[in-house]
Each structure stands twice: as C-alpha cells, then as structure tokens.
Amino acid sequence: MSARGPAQSACGEPEPEPGNGERAVPEPEPESEPEPGPESSGPGEPGWGAPRELLFVLAEDATAAGTALDVIGRWAQVTARLPPRLALVIVPPGRLADATAVPGVLGVFAADVPAELAAALDPRERLFVDGWLARAVAKPPRPFEGRPWDEPT
C-alpha cells in the first residue's frame, strides 16, 4: 500500500498487495426487496392481481402509433404487434388509466371488441384479434392429464 492508498489497475480494481498474490474481491451488495406499493398491497386492496394482456387499438398513423407504444413500453410489455394499429400489451394493474390516456391510443380491450370495431377490421387484423381471443378460451381436458407418463393404460 502506498501513501496514496491501494494501487489500482487500469480498470479500477485494487492491485494485489506485495506478498499477498490475491486480488481483493468486493463483497456482494445485499439484495433489498422492493417495498410493496399500491399495485401489490394485497388481495383485498385495489390494484391487486396479475398483469393482463390487453388489446390496444392505436391511431392509423404509424408514427403516432409507434410513439404511443414507445411511451407505453417504458412501463408495460408489448407482447405482439400488428402495425399500424393493433398491439397486445401486458399492463401492470395500476397503470391501465395511464395507458388509456396516452395520445395515439384509441381503445384498450380486456375481453372482446365492440361489434363496430370488429366490423371495421381488415382480414389480417380480424385474424390477429381472433387469435388473441382464442387464447382466453379454456382448453378441453386431455385424456390421462396429470397421470405419470409411464403408467400403464
């Protein structure tokens, strides 16, 4: 150790002291758990629940739609997109109002789309929406579901 403190390498790590031969390994920082906020306060509280994948209908203008998704993408996850105006987005429970207020967002749907919107969709968009809706339909039970794979039938 010099009068100026421990010597450092070019990347800022401490150099080994003479005779030691080992580099000092920094202690890992303790992980702190985030404080529960209003979105995760508990089952009886507002905002409780898993994020949901929602259908976003965006402005026809590709630039406005892209800007809207950029804003939303800062705090939500865009899972699928059919440019210029449809996207599937997982929105945290407490941010739905924020999402609907973003300029360029024309509508947000959780389960079904209104008949007038469905009638205005082109065939590609209708297929996209139908696929999203089909994901919510319960699948029929499979024979032998939950039984060991090597159990005799």
N, C-alpha and C positions, 0 to 999 in steps of 0.2 A: 504494500500500500504506500502510495506516495503522499507527499504533503498536500497534494491537491485532491486526494480521495482515491478510490479504487480506479485502476486503469480500465478503459472501455475499448471494446473492439469497434471496427468500422460500423457495425450495425447497432451499436449502443449497448451491447451486452457486456457485463463485467468480465474482465480478463482474469484468468486464474492467478491467485497469489503465488509467488515463488515458493516451490516446495510442495504446494498443495496438489496441483495437477488436475483439479476438477473445477468445472465452472459452477458458479452458484446458480441453482435452479430456483426461479421465483416461485413463491408459494401461490397455489391457485386461489383466486378470489372466491370467497364463499358465495354460493348462489343464493340470491334472495328471491323469495316468492313474491309475485306482484300482489299488491293489496287488492282485495276484491272491490270492484267498482259497482256502479249501479247495474251494469249488464250481467253481473254474475253474483248477485247478492243472495239468492236462494230461491227454492221452488215456489214459495208463496209471494215473492216480490215481483214487481213489474220488470220486464226485460229478461226474465229467466227463460232459458230454453236454448236449444242448439240453433246455430245459424241455419237459414234455409236458402235453398237455391230458388231464385226468383227470375221470372221472365221480365226483361226490360225492353220496352219499345222506345226507340230513340228517334231523334229527328231524321228526316230523309237525307239531309245534307251530311255527307260523310265527314266533313271537317267538324261540324257541331257534334255529331255522334261520337267521333273519336275523342274530342275534347271532354265530353261528358264521361266517357269510360276512363279516361286518364284521371279525372278528378275522383271518380268512384273507386278506381283501382288503388288509390292511396290507402284506403281503409277497408276495402272489400275485395273479394277474389272473383275475378271474371273467369268462369269455367268453360264457356263456349261462346262463340260469336258468329253471327251470320250478317256480314256487312250488307248494307249500311245501317240497318235499323233494329236488329234483334240481338240480344245477348242474354246469357244466363249468368247470374251473379249470386254468389253467396254473400249475404249481407249480415253483419253482426246484429243481434236482436235489437239493440238500442239505436241503430243507425238508419232504420227504414225511413224515417221522416227526412233525414239528411239526404238520402238517396233520391227521394221523390222531388226534392227541392232543387236538384242540380239542373242548370239550364241545359236543354237538349234532351232531357228525359220526358217523354210524353206519357208514359204509363208504366206501372210496376204491377205484376200479377203473381199471385201465390198459387192458385189452383187452376183457374180456367180463364180464358179470354172472352170478352164480350162478343156477342154474335156479330155486331157491326165491324169489329176489328177483324174477326176471323174471315168475314166476307171480303175484306179489303186486302188480305194477304195473297201474295202470288204463290204458285205451287211450291217453290223452294221454301218460302217462309212457312207455309202451312205444314210441310213435312217437318221442319225444324220444331215448330210448336207441338205437333202431334207426337214427335219423339220425346220432347220434354214432358208432355202429359202422360205418356206411356210409362215413364219411369216411376210414377207415383202409384200405378196400379199394382195391387198385390199379386204376387205370382202364385199359381196353384201349387199345392203341396206335392212334393215328389214322392214316388213310392220309395220306401225304405229310408226316408230322410232321418238323419240323426243316428242311424244304426252303424255299427262298425263295418268298415268296407269289406272285411274278410269273414263276416258272419255268414254261415250257410243260409241259403234262401229256401 
